[in-house]
């Protein structure tokens, strides 16, 4: 059933890769003279909107995981936008209707996959994002004395099922999508940090070790960079590009195309902290397209060498809308397009692909400032608030957070900054060098 340009993962391969990573990490940990006794707990971070469904009676997946940038739900989203109440959803959950959140992926699965639809009708359909699936299986799945089916609020806030203020599933949101809570098992929403809710690893090198934390990947980056105060932000560059901007303990619903999301929720009676998010679907994936689809280079690092060989982009325009356009436009049916100039070389296109990230990022940096009137600045490296302490229960050293840091933004390498002036010109290659590109080249997206 899988079609070209669909983006899926095998849930069992995801689990196997995590278990392999655990075994390899523990082996190296032992080579350093340490043992499992030195580990107090572990945490999980994951792709957020990627959707997994499994049979609650067997614990086995019913279909491949649909990955966050997949766009097969474009027609479904168009129909949903025409329903009464569609314009009120963002105020409740912080997200606009698009192909991005988990809700439309689950709805597509129920409508199009026989095994999923039958499990839904039988009341044995279990749903979750990748964190829920991993926690469920690491705890032993159906073999556990009490199966653990949970998610944290940073991940739940990406489903469009959770009320952003109550941090609980909202009947109005579920009703809009036609999801019957009696027919699907939704993961229990818990704080991002909890010593009990996530259970413990059932087998392998970490058997018996508690899972004490869970954060969606972009939230974990904000926490890892110590963005604990309003006005602090992080911007990370990978497959896509995601800016999270701490807005404090009250959610801010954007008027400028950003997402409102839970940044983290440490529990213990503390209020959850929210963020505005600027999501770009394609950043590093644009470089992979030039490498894998157009054959510009053999290794992604060689794109920089090509880009540095010219003074400017030669008039080339590259719209990397392989998954539509995310924030602030939210145009699901936008198409990736590469428009070279008549004499453009591969190196001009390489430079353009790197430059395209910066103008995509700029409105996502300025929009949160317009909301909060707080300036985004960079921190001093020495101000990171980590300090080493002694555990009260052992002689082990622990790293803990001492205090908030100054505001910061993680910055990309110079070739991603978007200004031709920062590239050291190496002279224009002769026409006998790399081949010319055609005057116009449509881009269809991933293989």
GIJO-V242631 format. One record per backbone hydrogen bond with DSSP energy under -0.5 kcal/mol. CO is the residue of the C=O (numbers start at 1). NH is the residue of the N-H. E is the energy in kcal/mol with one decimal. If there is no record, write none. Layout:
# GIJO-V242631
CO/NH/E
CO/NH/E
This chain:
# GIJO-V242631
3/6/-1.9
6/8/-0.6
7/67/-2.3
9/11/-0.7
9/65/-2.7
10/13/-0.6
10/14/-2.0
11/15/-2.1
12/16/-2.5
13/17/-2.5
14/18/-1.7
15/19/-2.5
16/20/-2.5
17/21/-2.1
18/22/-2.4
19/23/-2.2
20/24/-2.5
21/25/-2.8
22/26/-2.5
23/27/-1.9
24/28/-2.0
25/29/-2.3
26/30/-2.2
27/31/-1.8
28/32/-1.0
29/34/-1.9
30/33/-2.0
35/38/-2.1
36/39/-2.0
38/40/-0.5
40/210/-0.6
42/212/-2.6
42/213/-0.9
44/215/-2.2
46/217/-2.9
47/130/-0.6
50/130/-0.6
51/66/-1.7
52/128/-1.8
53/62/-2.2
53/63/-0.8
54/56/-0.6
54/126/-2.9
55/59/-3.2
60/55/-2.7
65/9/-2.0
65/67/-0.6
66/51/-2.4
67/70/-2.1
71/74/-1.5
73/77/-2.9
74/78/-2.1
75/79/-1.9
76/80/-2.4
77/81/-2.3
78/82/-0.6
79/82/-1.0
80/83/-1.6
83/86/-1.6
85/88/-1.7
86/89/-0.9
88/92/-0.8
89/92/-1.0
89/93/-2.7
90/94/-2.3
92/164/-2.8
94/260/-2.3
101/105/-0.7
102/106/-2.5
103/107/-2.3
104/108/-2.1
105/109/-2.1
106/110/-2.4
107/111/-2.0
108/112/-1.9
109/113/-2.2
112/114/-0.6
113/117/-2.6
114/118/-2.7
115/119/-1.9
116/120/-2.2
117/121/-2.2
118/122/-1.9
119/123/-0.7
119/124/-2.3
119/125/-0.9
120/123/-0.8
124/56/-2.9
124/126/-0.5
125/185/-3.4
126/54/-2.3
128/52/-3.0
129/132/-0.5
129/133/-1.8
130/134/-2.6
131/135/-2.8
132/136/-2.4
133/137/-2.3
134/138/-3.2
135/139/-1.6
136/141/-2.6
137/140/-1.5
138/202/-3.1
140/143/-2.1
141/144/-1.2
147/149/-0.7
149/188/-2.3
151/190/-2.4
152/155/-0.6
152/156/-2.5
153/157/-1.6
155/158/-1.9
156/159/-1.5
156/161/-0.5
156/162/-0.6
158/102/-1.6
159/103/-1.0
161/170/-2.6
163/167/-2.2
168/163/-2.9
169/171/-0.5
170/174/-2.6
171/175/-2.6
172/176/-2.0
173/177/-1.5
174/178/-0.5
174/179/-2.6
175/178/-0.8
178/180/-0.6
179/181/-0.6
180/183/-2.0
180/184/-1.0
183/125/-0.8
184/186/-0.9
185/127/-2.2
188/151/-2.5
188/190/-0.5
190/153/-1.1
192/214/-2.6
196/199/-1.6
199/211/-2.5
201/208/-3.3
204/207/-1.8
206/209/-2.5
209/201/-2.6
210/42/-2.2
210/212/-0.7
212/194/-2.2
213/44/-1.9
215/46/-0.9
216/220/-2.7
217/221/-1.5
218/222/-1.6
219/223/-2.5
220/224/-2.9
221/225/-1.7
222/227/-2.7
223/226/-1.8
226/228/-1.7
226/405/-0.9
229/232/-2.2
232/246/-2.9
234/244/-2.2
236/238/-0.5
236/242/-1.8
238/284/-2.9
239/283/-3.0
239/285/-1.8
240/238/-3.3
241/280/-2.7
242/236/-1.9
242/244/-0.5
243/278/-2.3
244/234/-2.0
244/246/-0.5
245/276/-2.2
246/231/-2.9
248/274/-3.3
251/253/-0.5
252/254/-0.6
259/277/-2.6
261/263/-0.5
261/275/-2.7
264/273/-2.9
265/192/-2.5
265/193/-1.0
267/270/-1.7
273/263/-2.3
273/264/-1.7
274/247/-2.2
274/248/-0.8
275/261/-2.5
276/245/-2.5
277/259/-2.8
277/279/-0.6
278/243/-2.5
278/280/-0.5
279/327/-0.9
280/241/-2.3
283/286/-1.3
283/287/-0.7
284/288/-1.9
285/289/-1.8
286/290/-1.7
287/291/-1.8
288/292/-3.7
288/293/-0.5
289/293/-1.9
289/294/-1.6
290/296/-2.8
299/302/-1.6
300/303/-1.6
301/304/-0.6
301/305/-0.7
302/306/-2.0
303/307/-2.7
304/308/-2.3
306/309/-1.3
307/310/-1.1
313/316/-1.7
317/339/-3.5
318/320/-0.8
319/321/-1.7
319/337/-2.2
320/322/-1.2
321/324/-1.3
321/336/-0.5
324/323/-0.8
324/326/-0.5
325/331/-1.5
326/329/-1.6
326/330/-1.7
330/332/-0.7
331/325/-2.5
331/334/-1.2
336/443/-1.4
337/319/-3.2
337/339/-0.5
338/340/-0.6
338/441/-1.9
339/317/-2.0
341/344/-1.9
344/437/-2.2
345/348/-0.6
345/349/-1.6
346/350/-2.2
347/351/-2.1
348/352/-2.4
349/353/-2.3
350/354/-1.4
351/355/-2.6
352/356/-2.1
354/357/-1.1
354/358/-0.5
355/358/-0.8
355/359/-1.0
356/360/-1.0
357/361/-1.9
358/362/-2.4
359/363/-0.7
361/364/-1.0
361/365/-1.1
362/365/-1.0
362/366/-2.2
363/367/-2.0
364/368/-0.6
365/369/-0.8
366/370/-1.8
367/371/-1.5
368/372/-2.4
369/373/-2.9
375/377/-0.6
380/383/-2.5
381/384/-1.3
384/386/-0.5
385/402/-3.6
387/400/-2.4
389/398/-2.8
391/394/-0.5
396/391/-2.3
398/389/-2.9
398/400/-0.6
400/387/-2.3
408/233/-1.3
413/416/-2.5
414/417/-2.1
418/420/-0.6
419/422/-2.0
420/423/-1.4
423/425/-0.7
430/433/-2.3
435/346/-0.7
441/338/-1.6
442/444/-0.5
